[in-house]
């Protein structure tokens, strides 16, 4: 069975990747399981670049096929901010209720049609022979007028999904997984991985 390293220390993401790839003939191994501790500087300017930087760095250490992800929130009215800086926006340790309120405040008086935003997730796969590819998934919404909901994490309470009439933080984990940027990017990754591995 082929081994694939997932370059993440996030238990939730590791579980999701293992679950989605469970019907493939591959074994997904986390960094922890592979005994790797590496702090990688994510200095790319796009989600795809950052995912590739992480996957390449780990592939170089392990010599195994490696996958990695990078994600964030893009707010159109703010020129795509916080984007690749989503985790670092206003400082890594600033609580999300403060970051979320700051984004709502920056959109004060902005009409609904101009409040469009999306969660983006890029996934990258890097092979020891130099082949690599990326996939992208998105979840479209608008920035709400208040912080709402307690599920999920990060910016979920300010991303309002008009078709569900709920914020992303008001969806159950099962509902969110079905439509999320991460789920979409992962499904695409899985399809391409199956093709690449059989080559
Ligand atoms: P990373 O991909 O783990 O580096 O995460 C980037 C950051 O994007 C997170 O820390 C959150 O701020 C934000 N983010 C990414 N996906 C989501 C999501 O599904 N909900 C809420 N925030 C998210």
Boltz pocket constraint, residues with backbone or C-beta under 6 A from the ligand:
constraints:
  - pocket:
      binder: B
      contacts: [[A, 69], [A, 70], [A, 71], [A, 72], [A, 73], [A, 83], [A, 86], [A, 87], [A, 119], [A, 120], [A, 152], [A, 153], [A, 154], [A, 155], [A, 156], [A, 180]]
      max_distance: 6.0
